[in-house]
């Protein structure tokens, strides 16, 4: 679901014809377009917006514009407005900033904004983004996000920030690097010539040069001060006396001139100004609903006539669209009017806010309705409105706004309405504040909120289980999720969707894949019905992966293709969530030996995972990529891909256990095939389960132990491998993990072959082939190279799965020759100690230095060096170093 946006905040204010042009400032802004940031920082009333508006109207570069206000302190809302504004300069900039279900393990700024930056870098023409009234933003995550944006700003993009105070952005750093253009109060003041032009032409006053000079000095070029003074002068015959009396600071000038300006207007206009000052944006129907009837009756056309009068007479209103249907007051003038309203009619303020709230509710702008109701301190009504609006806000990720609303309510009211407490718990849970969320739920009677309590508790329990995979907390997640789904009403789609997802996740982690599959299917239906695309993609991806693990490759790839179509639906550039689908398709295509297709989808998935901060899928994509390189005969490149993926995975102690285990197991097999048996052996012994160790039914345990078993076979330890495989076989059959079962049987066949037991080898292979043939498994067998080819020839000779065996053997014949690795090129592989000595030789150490470094005798060093020379086929150090470099051995 998308965040509802006010279109009037996404365009430049309508440009008046009677402005004072400021070409020297526009030229300065133009000259700074090659830099990263233009900062216009000055107090209220110095013409920041007017200047930027004129510059944007004349600028040859495309300009996107956002007018900010306090409500935009919610990161989801802020970035939604930014993206919507950027779409006005390039329609292909998609809504890719993700704030739904944020992960504390992925830096939110990078994971949210990287996809946006990647898309912005593809915009083919220069463009600028204007953020007006940035001083209304005080949310630290937004400042951090904008800093990240500036640090990685695409070369064709320029950022413009207009603010009353310098924001907490890296201004000093940008200035020091020549990446900043700045305009401050001293730059924006009207010069005497500009003041004269403004007073004569814009305000239509006939003043002599002396009075103009005096006004300019008194106001210090403050544009709003000049405007207020000019409006006041209209009722004074003796202009010179007025100018002489015009003294004091800006605050006192403002109060004085406000009295003057308001005092000149008819009672109806004055009352209209005061009573509509509570509105951030004004349109005639809204003003009609808010102001007292007597005010509207003074004009036959009601509020529309009033707004047009204010616009004509330059009374501090800014038109927000070309049709002049929507306006706003100048910020400074609005503050003054509100202060005057609270002073003169404090009893009227709550009534005005209540009327505004009712109008907004009737016009389906619930965010504004809630804000006005809170301002009216009508907390009971605010609570009802929040309950009505909050569930969609949770899905859209407007968690900051929701939390602020809930914080504004009296605590006793929140306690008396359990749904408000549930909403607060969801807001905390979805932003990673699990410990703060849990205590809120204890006092709630679950009968008051059927299913809601269990749904949020299931989410929290799932997090705890995810962070502590050995704690066996998943059955509790199942219990809570089931109770939630049984108790929740049909229209509670958010909680039902999350409960279904948690139920599927829990079953999966418990090894009950059939139950997980049913839960994920229900989650897809629920999320599709409620238009929650992110959750739908997550459920589709999980279901596709489950089907693959169950051996249902065709169903799995079809599910992934459905997800890819959904993720790509908004436009030609798929959202980062399409990474789920691309990786799933790549895994199946690899198994079907479609290496080109697997490579294409893996690379697409890796790129999108990187953009969206999807670390688990980034690891999965790199595993597929490494497998493709291995299948193409380049083991060294496959290991390099794994090494890069390992760096990505470092620091994540949970959530990606399956992918980490898959990556580690593949690396061990690659080591063995590269001849580095000692490294493969060490890994296998470190991760090998002993007979007394409990065998978990999790998918990550299975894939890890399959890697161990394969390494044991590579190290010629078939008996140990068979003992482990027997335990894995029982677990795979119990959990119906067909993919693992096929691989277990295939490895058993290889282990029996290594024991010279052809009967059992062919028996295990026959069962593996019978299970694999319907879904077309290929690489599971092809990756075992020569030993498997020999077994398949024996199977074919005995009539075992003849068509399938023949097809696999034909694929073996088409396999490329492996690219010789550095180790393969040696006469005999170097031992670990010899590699240590060789590194020190290349570093230039003498024999004595090497002996001291390794705490061994010099004679031992010489012995190692002789062995190294023999294996490298060289006679001296120079030749050895050259040989190492040519082979890229180290």
C-alpha positions in Angstrom: 0.0 0.0 0.0 1.3 3.4 -0.9 1.3 6.5 1.4 -1.3 9.0 0.5 0.4 12.2 -0.6 -0.7 15.8 -1.0 0.1 16.8 -4.5 0.3 20.5 -3.5 3.5 19.7 -1.6 5.2 18.3 -4.7 5.2 21.4 -7.0 6.6 24.9 -6.9 4.3 27.5 -5.5 2.6 29.6 -8.2 5.1 32.3 -9.3 3.8 35.9 -9.0 4.4 38.2 -11.8 5.1 41.2 -9.5 8.3 39.8 -7.8 11.6 41.5 -7.4 14.0 39.6 -9.7 17.4 38.8 -8.1 19.6 37.8 -11.0 22.9 37.9 -8.9 21.5 35.3 -6.5 20.1 33.2 -9.3 23.5 33.3 -11.1 25.1 32.0 -7.9 22.7 29.1 -7.7 23.2 28.3 -11.3 27.0 28.3 -10.9 26.7 25.8 -8.0 24.8 23.2 -10.0 28.0 21.2 -10.5 28.4 20.9 -6.7 26.5 18.5 -4.5 24.5 20.9 -2.3 23.1 24.4 -2.4 22.1 25.6 1.1 19.8 28.6 1.6 19.7 29.3 5.3 18.1 32.4 6.8 15.4 33.4 9.3 11.8 33.5 8.3 10.8 36.3 5.9 14.0 36.6 3.9 12.5 35.3 0.6 14.1 31.9 0.5 11.1 30.2 -1.2 10.5 33.1 -3.6 14.1 33.1 -4.7 14.2 29.3 -5.2 10.9 29.5 -7.1 12.2 32.1 -9.5 15.5 30.1 -9.9 13.6 26.9 -10.6 11.3 28.6 -13.2 14.4 29.9 -15.1 16.7 26.9 -14.5 17.6 24.8 -17.6 18.0 21.8 -15.3 14.9 19.7 -14.3 13.8 20.6 -10.8 11.9 18.4 -8.3 10.3 20.2 -5.4 9.0 19.2 -1.9 7.6 21.6 0.6 8.1 20.0 4.0 6.2 20.3 7.3 6.2 18.8 10.7 4.2 15.7 9.6 7.1 14.7 7.3 9.3 13.7 10.3 8.2 10.2 9.7 11.0 8.6 7.5 8.5 6.7 5.5 6.4 9.8 4.7 9.5 11.9 4.1 11.1 9.6 1.5 7.7 8.9 -0.1 7.4 12.6 -0.8 11.0 12.7 -2.1 10.5 9.8 -4.4 7.2 11.3 -5.7 9.0 14.6 -6.4 11.8 12.8 -8.2 9.3 11.0 -10.4 8.4 14.5 -11.8 11.9 14.6 -13.4 12.1 10.9 -14.3 9.0 8.7 -14.3 11.2 5.6 -14.0 12.4 6.5 -10.4 10.2 3.9 -8.7 8.9 3.7 -5.1 11.8 1.6 -4.0 12.5 3.0 -0.5 11.6 0.2 2.0 10.4 0.9 5.5 8.1 -2.0 6.0 9.4 -4.7 8.4 12.8 -3.1 8.9 15.6 -5.4 10.0 17.9 -4.3 12.8 20.6 -6.4 11.3 20.7 -4.4 8.1 21.6 -0.7 8.4 18.3 1.0 7.6 19.7 4.0 5.8 21.8 2.0 3.4 19.3 -0.7 2.8 16.5 1.8 2.2 18.3 4.4 0.1 20.8 2.3 -1.9 18.1 1.2 -4.5 17.0 4.8 -4.8 20.5 6.0 -5.5 21.1 3.3 -8.0 18.0 4.4 -9.9 18.9 8.0 -9.7 22.3 7.3 -11.1 20.5 6.0 -14.2 18.6 9.3 -14.9 20.1 10.4 -18.2 19.9 14.2 -17.7 21.0 16.7 -14.9 18.3 17.4 -12.3 17.9 19.1 -8.9 15.9 18.3 -5.8 14.6 21.2 -3.7 13.7 20.5 -0.1 11.9 23.7 1.1 11.3 24.4 4.8 13.8 21.7 5.9 13.9 23.3 9.4 10.6 21.5 10.1 12.5 18.2 10.1 14.1 17.2 13.4 14.1 13.4 13.0 17.6 12.0 13.2 17.0 9.1 10.8 16.0 11.6 8.1 19.2 13.6 8.7 21.2 10.4 8.5 19.5 9.4 5.3 20.1 12.8 3.7 23.7 12.6 4.7 24.0 9.2 3.1 22.3 10.6 0.0 24.8 13.5 -0.1 27.8 11.1 0.4 26.7 9.0 -2.6 25.0 11.6 -4.7 24.9 10.7 -8.4 27.0 13.1 -10.6 23.9 14.4 -12.5 22.0 15.2 -9.3 22.0 18.4 -7.2 20.4 18.9 -3.8 19.0 22.3 -2.7 17.9 22.8 1.0 16.1 25.9 2.2 15.9 26.2 5.9 15.7 28.7 8.8 18.7 27.1 10.6 21.6 25.1 9.4 20.6 21.4 9.4 22.8 18.6 10.9 24.3 17.7 7.6 28.0 17.5 6.7 28.1 21.2 5.7 31.7 21.8 6.9 33.0 18.8 5.0 31.2 19.8 1.8 32.4 23.3 2.1 36.0 22.1 2.6 35.8 20.0 -0.5 34.3 22.7 -2.7 30.9 20.9 -2.9 28.7 23.5 -1.3 27.0 26.7 -2.5 25.6 28.7 0.4 23.3 31.7 0.8 22.7 33.2 4.2 20.8 36.1 5.7 23.4 38.7 4.6 23.1 37.4 1.0 19.3 37.4 1.0 18.7 40.9 2.4 17.2 43.3 -0.1 19.7 45.9 -1.3 18.5 49.5 -1.3 17.8 49.2 -5.0 15.8 46.0 -4.5 13.9 47.6 -1.6 13.0 50.6 -3.8 11.8 48.3 -6.6 9.7 46.2 -4.2 8.0 49.2 -2.5 7.4 51.1 -5.8 6.4 48.3 -8.2 5.2 45.4 -6.0 3.5 47.3 -3.2 2.6 50.3 -5.4 3.8 53.0 -2.9 5.1 56.4 -4.0 7.9 56.9 -1.5 10.9 59.3 -1.8 14.4 58.0 -1.7 15.0 59.1 1.9 12.0 57.2 3.3 13.0 54.1 1.3 16.6 54.3 2.6 15.3 54.7 6.1 13.0 51.7 5.8 15.7 49.6 4.3 18.0 50.5 7.2 15.3 49.8 9.8 14.4 46.5 8.4 18.0 45.5 7.5 16.7 44.3 4.2 14.3 41.9 5.9 11.7 41.3 3.1 8.7 40.5 5.3 9.4 43.5 7.5 9.3 45.7 4.4 6.1 44.0 3.2 4.4 44.5 6.6 5.6 48.1 6.7 4.3 48.8 3.2 0.9 47.3 4.1 0.7 49.5 7.2 1.6 52.6 5.2 -1.5 52.3 3.1 -3.6 53.9 5.9 -1.1 56.6 6.8 -1.1 60.0 5.2 2.2 61.1 6.8 4.5 58.4 5.5 7.7 60.1 6.8 6.3 60.2 10.3 5.4 56.5 10.1 8.9 55.7 8.9 10.5 57.6 11.7 8.4 55.7 14.3 9.3 52.4 12.7 12.0 51.1 15.1 12.9 48.0 17.1 13.9 44.4 16.7 12.3 42.0 14.2 10.0 40.6 16.9 8.8 44.0 18.0 8.5 45.2 14.4 6.4 42.1 13.7 4.0 42.7 16.6 3.7 46.3 15.7 3.2 45.8 12.0 0.7 42.9 12.6 -1.5 45.3 14.6 -1.1 47.8 11.7 -1.9 45.3 9.0 -4.8 43.5 10.7 -6.2 46.8 11.9 -6.6 48.0 8.3 -8.6 45.0 7.2 -12.4 44.7 7.5 -13.7 42.7 10.5 -14.7 39.8 8.3 -11.2 39.5 6.6 -9.5 39.8 10.0 -11.7 37.1 11.5 -11.1 34.9 8.4 -7.3 35.3 8.7 -7.3 34.4 12.4 -9.7 31.4 12.2 -8.0 29.8 9.2 -4.5 30.2 10.6 -4.8 26.8 12.2 -4.7 25.2 8.7 -1.4 24.1 7.1 -3.1 24.4 3.7 -6.2 26.2 2.7 -8.9 25.5 0.1 -12.3 27.1 -0.1 -14.4 24.0 1.0 -12.2 23.4 4.0 -12.2 27.1 5.0 -16.0 27.1 4.7 -16.2 24.2 7.0 -13.9 25.7 9.6 -14.7 29.4 10.0 -17.8 30.7 11.7 -20.9 31.2 9.5 -20.8 35.0 10.0 -17.4 35.2 8.5 -18.3 33.3 5.3 -21.6 35.2 4.9 -19.6 38.5 4.4 -18.7 37.4 0.9 -21.3 36.0 -1.5 -18.9 33.4 -2.8 -17.7 32.4 0.6 -14.1 31.4 1.3 -13.1 31.3 -2.3 -13.7 35.0 -2.6 -11.8 35.6 0.6 -8.8 33.6 -0.6 -8.8 35.5 -3.9 -9.0 38.8 -2.0 -5.9 37.8 0.1 -4.0 36.8 -3.0 -4.8 40.0 -4.9 -3.8 42.2 -2.0 -0.6 40.3 -1.3 -1.7 39.4 2.2 0.9 36.8 2.9 -0.8 33.9 1.1 1.1 31.5 -1.3 -0.8 29.8 -4.1 0.2 26.1 -4.2 -1.2 25.3 -7.6 -1.7 27.1 -10.9 -5.5 27.0 -10.5 -5.2 28.8 -7.2 -7.4 26.3 -5.4 -5.0 25.6 -2.6 -3.0 28.1 -0.7 -0.9 28.4 2.5 0.0 31.4 4.6 3.5 32.6 4.8 5.0 30.7 7.7 5.9 33.8 9.8 2.5 35.3 9.2 0.7 32.1 10.1 2.7 31.9 13.4 1.7 35.5 14.2 -2.0 34.8 13.4 -2.1 31.7 15.6 -0.5 33.6 18.5 -3.1 36.3 18.1 -5.9 33.8 17.9 -4.8 32.1 21.1 -4.6 35.4 22.8 -7.9 36.8 21.6 -10.1 33.7 21.3 -8.6 30.7 23.2 -12.1 29.2 23.5 -12.5 29.1 19.7 -9.2 27.2 19.0 -10.4 23.7 19.9 -13.7 24.2 17.9 -11.8 25.2 14.8 -9.5 22.2 15.0 -12.5 19.9 15.6 -14.2 21.3 12.4 -11.1 20.9 10.4 -10.8 17.3 11.6 -14.3 16.5 10.6 -13.8 17.9 7.1 -10.6 15.9 6.7 -12.2 12.7 7.9 -15.1 13.2 5.4 -12.6 13.7 2.7 -10.5 10.6 3.6 -7.4 12.5 4.7 -7.1 10.8 8.1 -3.6 11.9 8.8 -4.7 15.6 8.9 -7.9 14.6 10.7 -6.0 13.0 13.5 -3.5 15.9 13.8 -6.4 18.4 14.2 -8.2 16.2 16.7 -5.1 16.0 18.8 -4.6 19.8 18.6 -8.3 20.1 19.8 -7.3 17.8 22.7 -10.4 15.7 21.8 -8.5 12.5 22.8 -11.5 10.1 22.7 -12.2 11.0 19.1 -8.5 10.9 18.3 -8.3 7.4 19.7 -11.1 6.3 17.4 -9.5 7.9 14.3 -6.1 6.4 15.1 -7.6 2.9 15.5 -9.2 3.4 12.0 -6.1 4.6 10.3 -3.3 2.8 12.1 -3.4 -0.7 10.4 -2.8 0.7 6.9 -0.1 3.0 8.4 1.6 -0.1 9.8 1.7 -1.7 6.3 3.0 1.5 4.7 5.7 1.8 7.3 4.5 5.2 8.8 5.7 4.0 12.2 7.2 7.3 13.5 3.9 9.2 12.9 1.9 6.4 14.5 4.2 6.4 17.5 3.9 10.1 17.9 0.1 10.0 17.8 0.0 7.3 20.4 2.5 9.1 22.6 0.2 12.2 22.5 -2.7 10.3 24.0 -3.2 10.2 27.8 -1.8 7.0 29.2 -5.0 6.1 31.0 -6.9 6.4 27.7 -4.4 4.1 26.0 -4.7 1.5 28.8 -8.4 1.6 28.6 -8.4 0.8 24.9 -6.4 -2.4 24.4 -6.2 -1.9 20.6 -4.2 1.2 21.1 -1.7 -0.8 23.2 -1.6 -3.5 20.6 -0.8 -0.8 18.0 2.0 0.6 20.1 3.4 -2.9 20.5 3.3 -3.4 16.7 5.1 -0.1 16.1 7.8 -1.0 18.6 8.2 -4.6 17.3 8.4 -3.5 13.6 11.2 -1.1 14.4 13.2 -3.6 16.3 12.3 -2.5 19.8 11.2 -6.0 21.0 12.2 -5.6 24.6 10.0 -2.4 24.9 7.1 -4.1 23.1 6.8 -7.2 25.3 5.8 -5.6 28.7 3.0 -3.6 27.1 1.1 -6.8 26.3 1.0 -8.3 29.8 -2.0 -6.4 31.2 -4.2 -7.0 28.1 -7.1 -9.4 28.3 -6.9 -11.4 25.1 -10.7 -11.6 25.0 -10.8 -7.8 24.4 -8.8 -8.1 21.2 -9.4 -11.5 19.8 -6.3 -12.8 18.0 -4.4 -9.5 18.0 -2.4 -10.2 21.2 -1.4 -13.6 19.9 -0.3 -12.2 16.5 2.1 -9.6 17.9 3.4 -12.2 20.4 4.0 -14.6 17.6 6.0 -12.0 15.8 8.1 -11.2 18.9 8.6 -15.0 19.7 9.7 -15.5 16.1 12.3 -12.9 16.6 13.6 -14.5 19.7 13.7 -17.9 18.1 15.5 -16.4 15.0 18.2 -14.9 17.2 18.6 -18.1 19.2 18.1 -21.0 16.8 19.1 -23.7 19.3 16.6 -22.5 21.9 13.7 -24.5 20.3 11.3 -21.6 20.6 9.5 -22.3 17.2 6.8 -24.5 18.7 5.6 -21.5 20.7 5.5 -19.4 17.5 3.3 -22.1 16.0 1.0 -22.1 19.0 0.6 -18.3 19.0 0.2 -18.0 15.2 -2.5 -20.7 15.1 -4.4 -19.1 17.9 -4.2 -15.7 16.2 -5.5 -17.1 12.9 -8.3 -18.9 14.6 -9.4 -15.9 16.6 -8.8 -12.9 14.3 -11.8 -11.6 12.4 -11.6 -11.8 8.6 -11.1 -8.0 8.2 -8.0 -7.9 10.4 -5.8 -8.6 7.3 -2.6 -7.1 8.6 -2.4 -9.3 11.7 -3.7 -12.3 9.9 -1.0 -11.9 7.2 1.8 -11.6 9.7 0.5 -14.6 11.7 0.3 -16.8 8.6 3.9 -15.8 7.6 5.1 -16.5 11.1 3.3 -19.9 11.1 5.0 -20.9 7.9 8.4 -19.7 9.1 8.1 -21.6 12.3 7.0 -24.9 10.6 9.9 -24.5 8.2 12.4 -24.1 11.0 10.9 -27.1 12.8 11.2 -29.3 9.7 7.5 -29.7 8.9 7.7 -28.5 5.3 4.2 -29.7 4.4 2.7 -27.6 7.1 5.0 -24.7 6.2 3.8 -24.9 2.6 0.1 -24.7 3.6 0.8 -21.7 5.8 2.8 -19.9 3.2 0.0 -20.5 0.6 -2.5 -19.0 3.0 -0.2 -16.1 3.6 0.0 -15.4 -0.1 -3.8 -15.4 -0.4 -4.2 -13.0 2.6 -1.5 -10.6 1.4 -2.8 -10.5 -2.1 -6.3 -9.8 -0.9 -5.1 -6.9 1.2 -2.7 -5.6 -1.5 0.4 -6.0 0.6 2.9 -6.5 -2.2 6.0 -6.7 0.0 4.5 -9.4 2.2 3.1 -11.2 -0.9 6.6 -11.4 -2.4 8.1 -12.6 0.9 5.5 -15.4 1.1 5.9 -16.3 -2.6 9.6 -16.5 -2.2 9.4 -18.6 0.9 6.9 -21.0 -0.8 9.1 -21.3 -3.9 12.1 -22.1 -1.8 10.1 -24.6 0.3 8.9 -26.3 -2.9 12.5 -26.6 -4.2 13.6 -28.2 -0.9 10.7 -30.6 -1.2 12.0 -31.5 -4.6 9.1 -29.8 -6.5 11.4 -27.8 -8.9 8.7 -27.1 -11.5 6.3 -25.7 -8.9 9.0 -23.7 -7.2 10.2 -22.0 -10.4 6.6 -21.2 -11.4 6.1 -19.6 -8.0 9.2 -17.6 -8.4 8.2 -16.4 -11.9 4.8 -15.3 -10.4 6.7 -13.3 -7.8 9.0 -11.8 -10.5 6.0 -10.7 -12.5 4.4 -9.1 -9.4 7.7 -7.3 -8.4 8.2 -6.0 -11.9 4.6 -4.7 -12.3 5.0 -1.0 -11.4 7.4 -0.2 -14.2 10.3 -1.4 -16.3 12.7 -1.4 -13.4 12.0 -4.2 -11.0 11.9 -3.3 -7.3 14.7 -4.8 -5.1 12.2 -7.3 -3.8 12.4 -9.0 -7.3 15.7 -10.3 -6.0 13.7 -13.0 -4.2 12.4 -14.3 -7.4 15.6 -14.0 -9.5 17.6 -16.0 -7.0 14.9 -18.7 -6.8 14.8 -19.1 -10.6 18.6 -19.1 -10.8 18.8 -22.0 -8.3 16.4 -24.2 -10.2 17.9 -23.3 -13.6 21.3 -24.3 -12.3 20.0 -27.7 -11.2 18.5 -28.1 -14.7 22.0 -27.4 -16.1 20.9 -24.2 -17.8 24.1 -22.4 -16.8 23.4 -19.3 -19.0 20.0 -18.8 -17.6 21.2 -19.4 -14.0 24.0 -16.9 -14.5 21.6 -14.2 -15.9 19.1 -14.6 -13.0 21.8 -14.9 -10.4 23.5 -11.7 -11.5 20.2 -9.8 -11.6 19.3 -11.1 -8.2 22.7 -10.2 -6.7 22.4 -6.6 -8.1 18.9 -6.1 -6.7 19.8 -7.8 -3.4 22.7 -5.4 -3.1 20.4 -2.4 -3.8 17.8 -3.4 -1.3 20.0 -4.7 1.5 18.7 -8.3 1.1 21.7 -10.0 2.6 20.3 -13.5 2.7 19.5 -13.4 -1.0 22.8 -11.8 -1.8 24.5 -14.8 -0.2 22.2 -17.2 -2.1 22.9 -15.5 -5.4 26.7 -15.7 -4.9 26.4 -19.4 -4.1 24.6 -19.9 -7.4 27.3 -17.8 -9.1 30.1 -19.8 -7.6 28.4 -23.1 -8.6 28.1 -21.8 -12.2 31.9 -20.9 -12.3 32.7 -24.4 -10.9 30.5 -26.1 -13.5 32.3 -24.1 -16.2 35.6 -25.4 -14.9 36.9 -22.3 -13.1 37.3 -23.4 -9.4 39.5 -20.5 -8.5 36.9 -18.0 -9.6 34.2 -19.9 -7.7 36.3 -19.7 -4.6 36.8 -15.9 -5.1 33.0 -15.4 -5.3 32.6 -17.4 -2.1 35.3 -15.3 -0.4 33.5 -12.1 -1.4 30.2 -13.4 -0.1 31.8 -14.4 3.2 32.8 -10.8 3.7 29.2 -9.8 3.2 28.0 -12.4 5.7 30.4 -11.4 8.4 28.7 -9.9 11.4 25.4 -11.7 10.9 25.0 -14.3 13.6 21.5 -15.4 12.6 18.8 -15.3 10.0 21.1 -16.4 7.2 22.2 -19.7 8.8 21.0 -21.8 5.9 22.7 -19.6 3.3 26.0 -19.5 5.4 25.9 -23.3 5.8 25.4 -23.7 2.0 28.3 -21.3 1.3 30.6 -23.0 3.7 29.8 -26.5 2.5 30.4 -25.5 -1.2 33.7 -23.9 -0.3 34.9 -27.0 1.5 34.2 -29.1 -1.6 35.9 -26.5 -3.8 39.0 -26.7 -1.6 39.1 -30.4 -2.0 38.8 -30.2 -5.8 41.5 -27.6 -5.9 43.8 -30.0 -4.0 43.7 -28.1 -0.7 42.7 -31.2 1.2 44.0 -30.0 4.5 41.7 -27.0 4.5 38.7 -29.1 3.5 39.6 -31.7 6.2 39.9 -29.0 8.9 36.5 -27.6 8.0 34.9 -31.0 7.9 36.3 -32.1 11.3 35.2 -28.8 12.9 31.6 -29.1 11.7 31.2 -32.9 11.7 28.6 -34.2 14.1 29.8 -36.9 16.5 27.5 -39.9 17.1 26.5 -38.4 20.4 25.6 -35.0 19.0 21.9 -34.3 18.4 20.9 -34.0 14.7 18.7 -31.0 14.3 16.0 -31.2 11.7 16.7 -27.8 10.3 17.6 -27.2 6.7 20.9 -25.5 7.6 22.0 -28.5 9.6 21.3 -30.8 6.7 23.1 -28.7 4.1 26.1 -28.3 6.4 26.4 -32.0 7.2 26.0 -32.9 3.5 29.0 -30.7 2.9 30.9 -32.6 5.7 29.9 -36.0 4.1 31.1 -34.9 0.7 34.4 -33.7 2.1 34.9 -37.0 4.0 34.4 -38.8 0.7 36.9 -36.5 -1.0 39.4 -37.3 1.8 38.9 -41.0 1.3 36.9 -41.6 4.5 33.9 -43.3 3.1 33.0 -45.2 6.3 32.7 -42.0 8.3 30.7 -40.5 5.5 28.3 -43.4 5.4 27.7 -43.2 9.2 26.8 -39.6 8.9 24.7 -40.0 5.8 22.6 -42.8 7.4 21.5 -40.3 10.1 20.8 -37.6 7.5 18.8 -40.0 5.4 16.4 -40.7 8.3 16.0 -37.0 9.0 15.4 -36.1 5.4 12.7 -38.9 5.0 11.0 -37.7 8.2 10.9 -34.1 7.1 10.2 -34.9 3.4 13.1 -32.8 2.2 13.3 -34.5 -1.2 16.2 -32.3 -2.5 18.3 -33.3 0.5 17.2 -37.0 0.2 18.3 -37.2 -3.4 21.7 -35.7 -2.5 22.1 -38.1 0.4 21.4 -41.1 -1.7 23.8 -39.9 -4.4 26.6 -39.4 -1.8 25.9 -42.8 -0.3 26.4 -44.3 -3.8 29.8 -42.5 -4.1 30.8 -43.6 -0.6 29.9 -47.3 -1.3 31.8 -47.0 -4.6 34.9 -45.8 -2.6 34.5 -48.9 -0.4 34.4 -51.0 -3.5 30.8 -52.1 -2.8 29.2 -51.8 -6.2 26.0 -53.6 -5.2 25.1 -51.0 -2.4 26.4 -48.2 -4.6 24.1 -49.0 -7.5 21.2 -49.6 -5.1 21.6 -46.1 -3.6 22.1 -44.6 -7.0 19.0 -46.3 -8.4 16.8 -44.9 -5.7 18.4 -41.4 -6.2 17.7 -41.5 -9.9 14.1 -42.7 -9.5 13.4 -39.7 -7.2 15.3 -37.2 -9.3 14.1 -38.1 -12.8 10.5 -36.6 -12.6 11.8 -33.1 -11.8 14.9 -33.3 -14.1 17.8 -33.0 -11.6 21.1 -32.7 -13.4 23.8 -30.7 -11.5 23.4 -32.8 -8.3 25.0 -35.6 -10.3 27.1 -33.7 -12.8 28.9 -31.8 -10.0 30.4 -35.1 -8.7 32.4 -35.4 -11.9 34.3 -38.6 -12.9 33.3 -40.9 -10.0 29.6 -40.3 -10.7 30.1 -40.7 -14.5 31.6 -44.1 -13.8 28.7 -45.1 -11.6 26.2 -44.0 -14.2 27.9 -46.1 -16.8 27.6 -49.1 -14.5 23.9 -48.3 -13.9 23.3 -47.9 -17.6 25.0 -51.3 -18.3 22.5 -52.9 -15.8 19.4 -51.2 -17.2 18.9 -48.8 -14.2 16.9 -45.7 -15.3 18.4 -46.1 -18.8 16.9 -43.0 -20.4 17.8 -40.7 -17.5 21.3 -42.3 -17.0 22.0 -41.8 -20.7 20.9 -38.2 -20.6 23.1 -37.5 -17.6 26.1 -39.2 -19.3 25.5 -37.1 -22.5 25.7 -34.0 -20.3 28.9 -35.3 -18.7 30.5 -35.6 -22.2 29.6 -32.0 -22.9 31.2 -30.7 -19.6 34.1 -28.2 -20.1 37.6 -29.2 -19.1 38.5 -27.6 -15.7 40.7 -24.5 -15.9 44.0 -25.5 -14.4 44.4 -23.9 -11.0 47.6 -22.9 -9.4 47.6 -26.1 -7.3 46.8 -28.3 -10.2 49.8 -26.9 -12.1 52.2 -28.1 -9.4 54.0 -31.4 -9.5 52.7 -32.0 -6.0 50.5 -29.7 -3.8 52.4 -27.6 -1.2 51.8 -28.4 2.4 50.5 -25.7 4.8 53.9 -25.2 6.3 55.5 -25.0 2.9 53.0 -22.3 2.0 54.0 -20.3 5.1 57.7 -20.6 4.2 57.0 -19.6 0.6 55.1 -16.4 1.8 58.1 -15.4 3.8 60.5 -16.1 0.9 58.4 -13.8 -1.3 58.4 -11.2 1.5 62.3 -11.2 1.2 63.2 -12.8 4.5 66.4 -14.7 4.9 66.6 -18.3 6.0 67.5 -17.2 9.6 64.7 -14.7 9.6 62.3 -17.4 8.5 63.5 -19.7 11.2 63.0 -17.0 13.8 59.6 -16.1 12.5 58.4 -19.7 12.6 60.3 -20.9 15.7 62.1 -23.7 13.8 65.7 -24.5 13.0 67.5 -23.1 10.0 68.1 -26.6 8.8 64.4 -27.3 8.8 63.9 -24.1 6.8 66.4 -25.3 4.2 64.6 -28.7 4.0 61.3 -26.9 3.4 62.8 -24.7 0.7 64.2 -27.7 -1.1 60.8 -29.4 -1.1 59.2 -26.1 -2.4 61.8 -25.8 -5.2 61.1 -29.3 -6.2 57.3 -28.9 -6.3 57.6 -25.6 -8.1 60.1 -27.0 -10.6 62.6 -24.2 -9.9 66.2 -24.0 -8.7 66.5 -20.7 -6.8 64.6 -17.9 -4.9 64.3 -15.6 -8.0 62.8 -18.4 -10.0 60.5 -19.4 -7.1 59.2 -15.9 -6.7 58.6 -15.6 -10.5 56.8 -18.9 -10.5 54.6 -17.9 -7.6 53.6 -14.7 -9.4 52.9 -16.4 -12.7 50.6 -19.0 -11.0 49.1 -16.4 -8.6 49.7 -19.0 -6.0 49.5 -16.8 -3.0 
